[in-house]
């Protein structure tokens, strides 16, 4: 497959600027930034919509239900507290309330198949065993999804009963927070391995943008950024 280089580069520029807009309005997980920047510094790669890992509560028939069969009622990318989960016992249940934890999911595009294969090799060695190519397109390039398989889902409540009793939530909170943290460790492992390997061909426009704006967050690991975010939330809560 031959990729339209001009179209692909325009898409990279658009996704790069949208990334900073999403960060500004709170749509982007800040602990993803170090990894996303390292990837984009490579000339033949641009990142797309991604997630650093999160804890989600949904009212749905099943944890994988979408759209009309599911309503997101709680979402957080940092550790949860027991009192936050207890709030889920104060609302009406329409289907079932599920508590789900997912690890990082990274979407990116490469300009050629050779680069995609190199990234997949590094990802799988970093614990992203469920990664692969999800599409090939002359304009969009070789689109990859990198995922770890870190996942847990548990039903909390049905319309007729509590499956997890309110008094059991502290133990559940400890479990989901540990799983979330495991995902952040995998994110950091991928960042460290890619940082050692990239860039093969530096994208001078991206490098210039980083230098011009004094961007240095990619010098920290994702887990360092995650721990800073978690600490700030604890401090704000205590104040």
Phi and psi in degrees as GROMACS dihedral restraints (atoms count N, CA, C in turn):
[ dihedral_restraints ]
;  ai    aj    ak    al  type     phi  dphi    fc
    3     4     5     6     1  -101.6    20    10
    4     5     6     7     1   123.2    20    10
    6     7     8     9     1   -88.5    20    10
    7     8     9    10     1   135.6    20    10
    9    10    11    12     1   -73.1    20    10
   10    11    12    13     1   101.6    20    10
   12    13    14    15     1   -60.0    20    10
   13    14    15    16     1   -44.8    20    10
   15    16    17    18     1   -62.3    20    10
   16    17    18    19     1   -44.7    20    10
   18    19    20    21     1   -65.0    20    10
   19    20    21    22     1   -42.7    20    10
   21    22    23    24     1   -62.1    20    10
   22    23    24    25     1   -43.4    20    10
   24    25    26    27     1   -65.8    20    10
   25    26    27    28     1   -35.6    20    10
   27    28    29    30     1   -63.5    20    10
   28    29    30    31     1   -40.7    20    10
   30    31    32    33     1   -64.5    20    10
   31    32    33    34     1   -40.3    20    10
   33    34    35    36     1   -60.6    20    10
   34    35    36    37     1   -46.4    20    10
   36    37    38    39     1   -60.4    20    10
   37    38    39    40     1   -42.2    20    10
   39    40    41    42     1   -64.4    20    10
   40    41    42    43     1   -46.1    20    10
   42    43    44    45     1   -65.2    20    10
   43    44    45    46     1   -36.5    20    10
   45    46    47    48     1   -62.5    20    10
   46    47    48    49     1   -47.3    20    10
   48    49    50    51     1   -70.7    20    10
   49    50    51    52     1   -35.1    20    10
   51    52    53    54     1   -65.3    20    10
   52    53    54    55     1   -32.9    20    10
   54    55    56    57     1   -58.1    20    10
   55    56    57    58     1   -44.0    20    10
   57    58    59    60     1   -72.3    20    10
   58    59    60    61     1   -32.9    20    10
   60    61    62    63     1   -65.5    20    10
   61    62    63    64     1   -42.6    20    10
   63    64    65    66     1   -64.1    20    10
   64    65    66    67     1   -37.0    20    10
   66    67    68    69     1   -63.4    20    10
   67    68    69    70     1   -42.2    20    10
   69    70    71    72     1   -62.3    20    10
   70    71    72    73     1   -39.5    20    10
   72    73    74    75     1   -95.0    20    10
   73    74    75    76     1     2.1    20    10
   75    76    77    78     1    89.8    20    10
   76    77    78    79     1    12.8    20    10
   78    79    80    81     1   -84.3    20    10
   79    80    81    82     1   -19.1    20    10
   81    82    83    84     1  -102.6    20    10
   82    83    84    85     1   135.6    20    10
   84    85    86    87     1   -71.0    20    10
   85    86    87    88     1   117.6    20    10
   87    88    89    90     1   -62.5    20    10
   88    89    90    91     1   -30.8    20    10
   90    91    92    93     1   -74.6    20    10
   91    92    93    94     1    -4.5    20    10
   93    94    95    96     1   -81.3    20    10
   94    95    96    97     1   -24.8    20    10
   96    97    98    99     1   -53.0    20    10
   97    98    99   100     1   -46.6    20    10
   99   100   101   102     1   -55.2    20    10
  100   101   102   103     1   -44.9    20    10
  102   103   104   105     1   -67.0    20    10
  103   104   105   106     1   -44.2    20    10
  105   106   107   108     1   -62.2    20    10
  106   107   108   109     1   -40.1    20    10
  108   109   110   111     1   -66.0    20    10
  109   110   111   112     1   -45.2    20    10
  111   112   113   114     1   -58.3    20    10
  112   113   114   115     1   -41.3    20    10
  114   115   116   117     1   -66.7    20    10
  115   116   117   118     1   -43.9    20    10
  117   118   119   120     1   -71.4    20    10
  118   119   120   121     1   -20.5    20    10
  120   121   122   123     1   -65.4    20    10
  121   122   123   124     1   -24.7    20    10
  123   124   125   126     1   -74.2    20    10
  124   125   126   127     1   128.6    20    10
  126   127   128   129     1   -57.2    20    10
  127   128   129   130     1   -37.5    20    10
  129   130   131   132     1   -94.5    20    10
  130   131   132   133     1    19.7    20    10
  132   133   134   135     1  -135.1    20    10
  133   134   135   136     1   139.9    20    10
  135   136   137   138     1  -138.1    20    10
  136   137   138   139     1   145.9    20    10
  138   139   140   141     1   -89.8    20    10
  139   140   141   142     1   160.3    20    10
  141   142   143   144     1  -130.5    20    10
  142   143   144   145     1  -165.0    20    10
  144   145   146   147     1   -55.7    20    10
  145   146   147   148     1   126.3    20    10
  147   148   149   150     1  -144.1    20    10
  148   149   150   151     1   168.6    20    10
  150   151   152   153     1  -140.7    20    10
  151   152   153   154     1   138.4    20    10
  153   154   155   156     1   -84.9    20    10
  154   155   156   157     1    -4.2    20    10
  156   157   158   159     1   114.4    20    10
  157   158   159   160     1   141.0    20    10
  159   160   161   162     1  -156.5    20    10
  160   161   162   163     1   165.2    20    10
  162   163   164   165     1  -112.5    20    10
  163   164   165   166     1   125.4    20    10
  165   166   167   168     1  -132.0    20    10
  166   167   168   169     1   136.9    20    10
  168   169   170   171     1  -109.7    20    10
  169   170   171   172     1   133.9    20    10
  171   172   173   174     1  -133.2    20    10
  172   173   174   175     1   149.3    20    10
  174   175   176   177     1  -100.9    20    10
  175   176   177   178     1   104.6    20    10
  177   178   179   180     1  -156.5    20    10
  178   179   180   181     1   164.5    20    10
  180   181   182   183     1   -69.5    20    10
  181   182   183   184     1   -34.5    20    10
  183   184   185   186     1  -145.4    20    10
  184   185   186   187     1   161.8    20    10
  186   187   188   189     1   -66.5    20    10
  187   188   189   190     1   -18.9    20    10
  189   190   191   192     1   -99.2    20    10
  190   191   192   193     1     2.8    20    10
  192   193   194   195     1   -61.9    20    10
  193   194   195   196     1   149.5    20    10
  195   196   197   198     1  -131.7    20    10
  196   197   198   199     1   162.9    20    10
  198   199   200   201     1    54.9    20    10
  199   200   201   202     1  -117.9    20    10
  201   202   203   204     1   -66.7    20    10
  202   203   204   205     1   -20.2    20    10
  204   205   206   207     1   -94.5    20    10
  205   206   207   208     1     7.9    20    10
  207   208   209   210     1  -149.7    20    10
  208   209   210   211     1   141.2    20    10
  210   211   212   213     1  -129.5    20    10
  211   212   213   214     1   122.8    20    10
  213   214   215   216     1   -77.0    20    10
  214   215   216   217     1   123.5    20    10
  216   217   218   219     1  -113.2    20    10
  217   218   219   220     1    -9.3    20    10
  219   220   221   222     1  -161.0    20    10
  220   221   222   223     1   138.1    20    10
  222   223   224   225     1  -152.0    20    10
  223   224   225   226     1   134.0    20    10
  225   226   227   228     1  -152.7    20    10
  226   227   228   229     1   141.2    20    10
  228   229   230   231     1  -105.1    20    10
  229   230   231   232     1     4.8    20    10
  231   232   233   234     1  -125.6    20    10
  232   233   234   235     1   171.2    20    10
  234   235   236   237     1   -57.6    20    10
  235   236   237   238     1   146.7    20    10
  237   238   239   240     1   -97.8    20    10
  238   239   240   241     1   161.1    20    10
  240   241   242   243     1  -112.1    20    10
  241   242   243   244     1   153.0    20    10
  243   244   245   246     1   -53.9    20    10
  244   245   246   247     1   -38.5    20    10
  246   247   248   249     1   -65.9    20    10
  247   248   249   250     1   -27.4    20    10
  249   250   251   252     1   -69.6    20    10
  250   251   252   253     1   -39.4    20    10
  252   253   254   255     1   -71.4    20    10
  253   254   255   256     1   -35.1    20    10
  255   256   257   258     1   -62.3    20    10
  256   257   258   259     1   -26.5    20    10
  258   259   260   261     1   -61.6    20    10
  259   260   261   262     1   -25.1    20    10
  261   262   263   264     1   -71.9    20    10
  262   263   264   265     1   -11.2    20    10
  264   265   266   267     1   -91.6    20    10
  265   266   267   268     1    -1.0    20    10
  267   268   269   270     1  -103.5    20    10
  268   269   270   271     1     1.6    20    10
  270   271   272   273     1  -114.0    20    10
  271   272   273   274     1   155.1    20    10
  273   274   275   276     1   -69.2    20    10
  274   275   276   277     1   148.7    20    10
  276   277   278   279     1  -105.4    20    10
  277   278   279   280     1   127.8    20    10
  279   280   281   282     1  -101.5    20    10
  280   281   282   283     1   -31.6    20    10
  282   283   284   285     1  -127.7    20    10
  283   284   285   286     1   -92.8    20    10
  285   286   287   288     1  -142.1    20    10
  286   287   288   289     1   148.9    20    10
  288   289   290   291     1   -99.4    20    10
  289   290   291   292     1   122.6    20    10
  291   292   293   294     1  -112.4    20    10
  292   293   294   295     1   145.3    20    10
  294   295   296   297     1  -112.5    20    10
  295   296   297   298     1   120.1    20    10
  297   298   299   300     1  -121.6    20    10
  298   299   300   301     1   141.2    20    10
  300   301   302   303     1  -123.6    20    10
  301   302   303   304     1   129.5    20    10
  303   304   305   306     1  -125.9    20    10
  304   305   306   307     1   146.6    20    10
  306   307   308   309     1   -82.6    20    10
  307   308   309   310     1  -173.5    20    10
  309   310   311   312     1   -67.1    20    10
  310   311   312   313     1   144.1    20    10
  312   313   314   315     1  -130.4    20    10
  313   314   315   316     1   118.2    20    10
  315   316   317   318     1  -113.3    20    10
  316   317   318   319     1   126.8    20    10
  318   319   320   321     1  -111.3    20    10
  319   320   321   322     1   133.8    20    10
  321   322   323   324     1  -150.1    20    10
  322   323   324   325     1   162.4    20    10
  324   325   326   327     1  -122.9    20    10
  325   326   327   328     1   140.6    20    10
  327   328   329   330     1  -115.3    20    10
  328   329   330   331     1   155.3    20    10
  330   331   332   333     1   -78.9    20    10
  331   332   333   334     1   -16.6    20    10
  333   334   335   336     1  -150.6    20    10
  334   335   336   337     1   163.4    20    10
  336   337   338   339     1   -68.2    20    10
  337   338   339   340     1   -35.2    20    10
  339   340   341   342     1   -61.0    20    10
  340   341   342   343     1   -42.9    20    10
  342   343   344   345     1   -65.0    20    10
  343   344   345   346     1   -41.1    20    10
  345   346   347   348     1   -59.2    20    10
  346   347   348   349     1   -43.8    20    10
  348   349   350   351     1   -64.7    20    10
  349   350   351   352     1   -40.2    20    10
  351   352   353   354     1   -61.8    20    10
  352   353   354   355     1   -44.2    20    10
  354   355   356   357     1   -65.3    20    10
  355   356   357   358     1   -42.4    20    10
  357   358   359   360     1   -62.1    20    10
  358   359   360   361     1   -38.6    20    10
  360   361   362   363     1   -63.1    20    10
  361   362   363   364     1   -45.6    20    10
  363   364   365   366     1   -64.6    20    10
  364   365   366   367     1   -42.1    20    10
  366   367   368   369     1   -61.6    20    10
  367   368   369   370     1   -45.8    20    10
  369   370   371   372     1   -67.2    20    10
  370   371   372   373     1   -35.6    20    10
  372   373   374   375     1   -69.0    20    10
  373   374   375   376     1   -19.6    20    10
  375   376   377   378     1   -93.8    20    10
  376   377   378   379     1     6.0    20    10
  378   379   380   381     1   100.0    20    10
  379   380   381   382     1     6.3    20    10
  381   382   383   384     1   -94.5    20    10
  382   383   384   385     1    68.8    20    10
  384   385   386   387     1   -70.6    20    10
  385   386   387   388     1   -20.9    20    10
  387   388   389   390     1   -98.8    20    10
  388   389   390   391     1    26.3    20    10
  390   391   392   393     1   -90.7    20    10
  391   392   393   394     1   155.8    20    10
  393   394   395   396     1  -177.6    20    10
  394   395   396   397     1   177.1    20    10
  396   397   398   399     1   -82.6    20    10
  397   398   399   400     1   127.0    20    10
  399   400   401   402     1  -106.5    20    10
  400   401   402   403     1   -15.9    20    10
  402   403   404   405     1  -163.9    20    10
  403   404   405   406     1   155.3    20    10
  405   406   407   408     1  -127.0    20    10
  406   407   408   409     1   127.6    20    10
  408   409   410   411     1  -150.8    20    10
  409   410   411   412     1   137.9    20    10
  411   412   413   414     1   -64.7    20    10
  412   413   414   415     1   -27.5    20    10
  414   415   416   417     1   -93.9    20    10
  415   416   417   418     1   -39.9    20    10
  417   418   419   420     1   -89.9    20    10
  418   419   420   421     1   -11.5    20    10
  420   421   422   423     1    81.4    20    10
  421   422   423   424     1  -156.5    20    10
  423   424   425   426     1   -95.4    20    10
  424   425   426   427     1   109.7    20    10
  426   427   428   429     1   -95.0    20    10
  427   428   429   430     1   127.4    20    10
  429   430   431   432     1  -113.5    20    10
  430   431   432   433     1   150.3    20    10
  432   433   434   435     1  -122.2    20    10
  433   434   435   436     1   123.7    20    10
  435   436   437   438     1  -108.7    20    10
  436   437   438   439     1   119.6    20    10
  438   439   440   441     1  -144.4    20    10
  439   440   441   442     1   151.2    20    10
  441   442   443   444     1   -95.6    20    10
  442   443   444   445     1   -25.2    20    10
  444   445   446   447     1    87.9    20    10
  445   446   447   448     1    -0.7    20    10
  447   448   449   450     1   -67.4    20    10
  448   449   450   451     1   116.6    20    10
  450   451   452   453     1  -165.3    20    10
  451   452   453   454     1   143.2    20    10
  453   454   455   456     1  -150.4    20    10
  454   455   456   457     1   141.2    20    10
  456   457   458   459     1  -138.3    20    10
  457   458   459   460     1   134.4    20    10
  459   460   461   462     1  -139.7    20    10
  460   461   462   463     1   137.8    20    10
  462   463   464   465     1   -76.7    20    10
  463   464   465   466     1   131.7    20    10
  465   466   467   468     1   -93.0    20    10
  466   467   468   469     1   -47.8    20    10
  468   469   470   471     1  -146.2    20    10
  469   470   471   472     1   150.3    20    10
  471   472   473   474     1  -113.9    20    10
  472   473   474   475     1  -177.4    20    10
  474   475   476   477     1   -68.1    20    10
  475   476   477   478     1   -22.0    20    10
  477   478   479   480     1  -108.0    20    10
  478   479   480   481     1   -17.6    20    10
  480   481   482   483     1  -159.7    20    10
  481   482   483   484     1   164.0    20    10
  483   484   485   486     1   -92.0    20    10
  484   485   486   487     1   119.5    20    10
  486   487   488   489     1   -78.3    20    10
  487   488   489   490     1   -42.8    20    10
  489   490   491   492     1  -102.9    20    10
  490   491   492   493     1   119.3    20    10
  492   493   494   495     1   -70.1    20    10
  493   494   495   496     1   147.4    20    10
  495   496   497   498     1   -52.9    20    10
  496   497   498   499     1   -37.5    20    10
  498   499   500   501     1   -70.2    20    10
  499   500   501   502     1   -11.2    20    10
  501   502   503   504     1   -93.1    20    10
  502   503   504   505     1    -2.4    20    10
  504   505   506   507     1   -65.3    20    10
  505   506   507   508     1   -32.6    20    10
  507   508   509   510     1   -57.9    20    10
  508   509   510   511     1   -41.5    20    10
  510   511   512   513     1   -65.9    20    10
  511   512   513   514     1   -39.2    20    10
  513   514   515   516     1   -66.1    20    10
  514   515   516   517     1   -41.1    20    10
  516   517   518   519     1   -61.0    20    10
  517   518   519   520     1   -43.3    20    10
  519   520   521   522     1   -60.3    20    10
  520   521   522   523     1   -41.6    20    10
  522   523   524   525     1   -64.9    20    10
  523   524   525   526     1   -49.5    20    10
  525   526   527   528     1   -67.6    20    10
  526   527   528   529     1   -34.9    20    10
  528   529   530   531     1   -66.2    20    10
  529   530   531   532     1   -37.6    20    10
  531   532   533   534     1   -65.1    20    10
  532   533   534   535     1   -39.1    20    10
  534   535   536   537     1   -67.9    20    10
  535   536   537   538     1   -42.2    20    10
  537   538   539   540     1   -57.8    20    10
  538   539   540   541     1   -44.2    20    10
  540   541   542   543     1   -65.0    20    10
  541   542   543   544     1   -36.5    20    10
  543   544   545   546     1   -61.0    20    10
  544   545   546   547     1   -40.8    20    10
  546   547   548   549     1   -61.9    20    10
  547   548   549   550     1   -39.9    20    10
  549   550   551   552     1   -66.2    20    10
  550   551   552   553     1   -34.3    20    10
  552   553   554   555     1   -65.8    20    10
  553   554   555   556     1   -39.3    20    10
  555   556   557   558     1   -66.7    20    10
  556   557   558   559     1   -36.7    20    10
  558   559   560   561     1   -61.4    20    10
  559   560   561   562     1   -41.9    20    10
  561   562   563   564     1   -68.2    20    10
  562   563   564   565     1   -38.2    20    10
  564   565   566   567     1   -60.1    20    10
  565   566   567   568     1   -45.0    20    10
  567   568   569   570     1   -63.1    20    10
  568   569   570   571     1   -43.7    20    10
  570   571   572   573     1   -57.1    20    10
  571   572   573   574     1   -46.6    20    10
  573   574   575   576     1   -63.9    20    10
  574   575   576   577     1   -42.2    20    10
  576   577   578   579     1   -69.4    20    10
  577   578   579   580     1   -40.6    20    10
  579   580   581   582     1   -69.4    20    10
  580   581   582   583     1   -35.7    20    10
  582   583   584   585     1   -63.8    20    10
  583   584   585   586     1   -33.4    20    10
  585   586   587   588     1   -71.1    20    10
  586   587   588   589     1   -32.7    20    10
  588   589   590   591     1   -90.6    20    10
  589   590   591   592     1   -35.6    20    10
  591   592   593   594     1   -98.2    20    10
  592   593   594   595     1   155.6    20    10
  594   595   596   597     1   -90.3    20    10
  595   596   597   598     1   146.6    20    10
  597   598   599   600     1   -78.8    20    10
  598   599   600   601     1   -40.0    20    10
  600   601   602   603     1  -135.7    20    10
  601   602   603   604     1   100.5    20    10
  603   604   605   606     1   -60.7    20    10
  604   605   606   607     1   138.9    20    10
  606   607   608   609     1   -87.3    20    10
  607   608   609   610     1   103.4    20    10
  609   610   611   612     1   -62.3    20    10
  610   611   612   613     1   -33.2    20    10
  612   613   614   615     1   -66.6    20    10
  613   614   615   616     1   -40.9    20    10
  615   616   617   618     1   -68.6    20    10
  616   617   618   619     1   -43.7    20    10
  618   619   620   621     1   -59.4    20    10
  619   620   621   622     1   -43.2    20    10
  621   622   623   624     1   -63.5    20    10
  622   623   624   625     1   -41.0    20    10
  624   625   626   627     1   -61.2    20    10
  625   626   627   628     1   -45.1    20    10
  627   628   629   630     1   -61.6    20    10
  628   629   630   631     1   -45.0    20    10
  630   631   632   633     1   -67.7    20    10
  631   632   633   634     1   -42.3    20    10
  633   634   635   636     1   -61.9    20    10
  634   635   636   637     1   -38.4    20    10
  636   637   638   639     1   -95.4    20    10
  637   638   639   640     1     5.1    20    10
  639   640   641   642     1    61.6    20    10
  640   641   642   643     1    36.0    20    10
  642   643   644   645     1   -78.8    20    10
  643   644   645   646     1   126.8    20    10
  645   646   647   648     1  -135.1    20    10
  646   647   648   649     1     4.4    20    10
  648   649   650   651     1   -61.3    20    10
  649   650   651   652     1   -26.7    20    10
  651   652   653   654     1   -72.5    20    10
  652   653   654   655     1    -6.3    20    10
  654   655   656   657     1   -79.4    20    10
  655   656   657   658     1   -14.1    20    10
  657   658   659   660     1   -97.1    20    10
  658   659   660   661     1   153.4    20    10
  660   661   662   663     1   -81.7    20    10
  661   662   663   664     1   157.6    20    10
  663   664   665   666     1   -54.7    20    10
  664   665   666   667     1   -38.0    20    10
  666   667   668   669     1   -72.0    20    10
  667   668   669   670     1   -29.0    20    10
  669   670   671   672     1   -66.3    20    10
  670   671   672   673     1   -42.6    20    10
  672   673   674   675     1   -65.8    20    10
  673   674   675   676     1   -42.1    20    10
  675   676   677   678     1   -59.2    20    10
  676   677   678   679     1   -44.9    20    10
  678   679   680   681     1   -67.9    20    10
  679   680   681   682     1   -34.2    20    10
  681   682   683   684     1   -64.2    20    10
  682   683   684   685     1   -44.5    20    10
  684   685   686   687     1   -61.8    20    10
  685   686   687   688     1   -44.0    20    10
  687   688   689   690     1   -64.7    20    10
  688   689   690   691     1   -39.9    20    10
  690   691   692   693     1   -65.4    20    10
  691   692   693   694     1   -41.9    20    10
  693   694   695   696     1   -62.8    20    10
  694   695   696   697     1   -38.8    20    10
  696   697   698   699     1   -65.2    20    10
  697   698   699   700     1   -40.7    20    10
  699   700   701   702     1   -63.9    20    10
  700   701   702   703     1   -43.2    20    10
  702   703   704   705     1   -63.1    20    10
  703   704   705   706     1   -43.1    20    10
  705   706   707   708     1   -64.3    20    10
  706   707   708   709     1   -37.5    20    10
  708   709   710   711     1   -66.6    20    10
  709   710   711   712     1   -40.8    20    10
  711   712   713   714     1   -69.6    20    10
  712   713   714   715     1   -30.6    20    10
